[in-house]
Every structure is written in C-alpha cells, then in structure tokens.
Amino acid sequence: MSRRNSLRATLVLAAAVYLTAAGWFFVLAPWSSLWAVKVVPAVPFWMMAWLDNPTVRGAISGFGLVHFGAAWSWLDSAARNA
C-alpha cells in the first residue's frame, strides 16, 4: 500500500470514528440527566423551555442518526475504492 493510500485510509477511519462518537453523543445526551442538569440551565432563559421540549430532543437525536449515516457512507466509500 502506498503512503498516500495509507494516509487516506487513516483519515477516513478518523473521520468515521469522530462521526460515530458525535452520533452517540447527539443520540444519547438529550435524554440523559446531563442535559437537564448542565445544558438546559446554561442557556439563555428564552431557550430553556425550547431545549427541554421532547420534539427538539428528538430532532437532536435525529441529527445523531445523520452522523451514523455519514460515518457509514465514508467507510463504504473507502471500502469500494480500496
């Protein structure tokens, strides 16, 4: 394997790991006690009720699922080009 291909594989793997970790955070954090104790009280008053809304929490979790899809796409694309 050439040095360029090795570097590309490393970067794709790093991006996939990042996207997967971010996906887990966005899926799990809105439903954890961390969200209610640290995130919601730290925002401006007008945003508190908005961030505590289950619909918004679900949208944030959906954003996490998009991260999983992006990670899968990166890995699938790298596997096809290998």
C-alpha positions as CSV (number, residue, x, y, z in Angstrom):
1,M,0.0,0.0,0.0
2,S,1.4,3.4,-0.9
3,R,1.9,6.1,1.6
4,R,-0.9,8.2,0.0
5,N,-3.4,5.3,0.3
6,S,-2.3,4.7,3.9
7,L,-2.8,8.4,4.8
8,R,-6.2,8.4,3.0
9,A,-7.3,5.2,4.9
10,T,-6.2,6.8,8.2
11,L,-8.1,10.0,7.6
12,V,-11.3,8.1,6.6
13,L,-11.0,5.9,9.7
14,A,-10.5,9.0,11.9
15,A,-13.5,10.8,10.3
16,A,-15.7,7.7,10.8
17,V,-14.7,7.4,14.4
18,Y,-15.4,11.1,15.0
19,L,-18.8,10.9,13.3
20,T,-19.7,7.8,15.3
21,A,-18.7,9.3,18.6
22,A,-20.6,12.5,17.8
23,G,-23.6,10.4,16.7
24,W,-23.7,8.6,20.0
25,F,-23.4,12.0,21.9
26,F,-26.3,13.5,19.9
27,V,-28.5,10.4,20.3
28,L,-27.9,9.9,24.0
29,A,-27.2,13.3,25.5
30,P,-30.6,15.0,25.1
31,W,-32.3,12.1,27.1
32,S,-29.7,12.0,29.9
33,S,-29.6,13.7,33.2
34,L,-26.5,15.7,31.9
35,W,-28.9,17.5,29.6
36,A,-31.3,18.6,32.3
37,V,-28.6,19.5,34.8
38,K,-25.8,21.0,32.7
39,V,-27.1,22.1,29.3
40,V,-30.6,23.4,29.8
41,P,-29.8,25.7,32.8
42,A,-26.7,27.0,31.0
43,V,-28.7,28.5,28.1
44,P,-30.5,31.9,28.0
45,F,-33.9,31.8,29.7
46,W,-35.9,32.0,26.5
47,M,-34.2,28.8,25.2
48,M,-34.8,26.7,28.3
49,A,-38.3,25.5,27.5
50,W,-37.3,25.0,23.9
51,L,-34.4,22.7,24.7
52,D,-36.5,20.8,27.2
53,N,-39.1,20.1,24.6
54,P,-39.2,16.4,23.7
55,T,-39.6,17.3,20.0
56,V,-36.4,19.3,20.0
57,R,-34.7,16.5,21.9
58,G,-35.8,14.0,19.2
59,A,-34.6,16.3,16.4
60,I,-31.2,16.5,18.1
61,S,-31.2,12.7,18.3
62,G,-32.1,12.5,14.7
63,F,-29.1,14.7,13.9
64,G,-27.0,12.0,15.7
65,L,-28.5,9.4,13.4
66,V,-27.4,11.5,10.4
67,H,-23.9,11.3,11.9
68,F,-24.1,7.5,11.9
69,G,-25.2,7.6,8.3
70,A,-22.3,9.8,7.3
71,A,-19.8,7.5,9.1
72,W,-21.3,4.5,7.2
73,S,-21.1,6.4,3.9
74,W,-17.4,7.3,4.5
75,L,-16.5,3.7,5.4
76,D,-18.5,2.3,2.5
77,S,-16.9,4.7,0.0
78,A,-13.4,3.9,1.3
79,A,-14.1,0.1,1.1
80,R,-15.3,0.4,-2.5
81,N,-12.2,2.5,-3.5
82,A,-9.8,0.1,-1.8
